[in-house]
Amino acid sequence: MIFKDYTPQQMKAFLRPAEVQKEFGLDKGQLEYMRTCSRDEGKLRGPMFLKDDLIILYQRASIVKWLKQTMFQEAETAETNKSKKSASK
């Protein structure tokens, strides 16, 4: 996933779940599930959110940060240069 270059003001903006889905492709239902797990487990799952009664908001900066932290990184694999070479033979 390639992130747009956001201005500092854009990073501070708050988005509703439908806007998060449209901009980042994160399903609203999945966001709801992560919020429920966060509440039930007492540990944050997914991007940080604000909730006041029926209003739920995500700050764009927290979504970008969460995505960058949870996205697969090639350096995190157990594959070594040796195994890469043997796989290519």
Helices and strands as residue ranges (DSSP letters): H 8-12, E 14-15, H 17-24, H 28-41, E 50-52, E 55-59, H 60-70, G 74-76, H 81-88
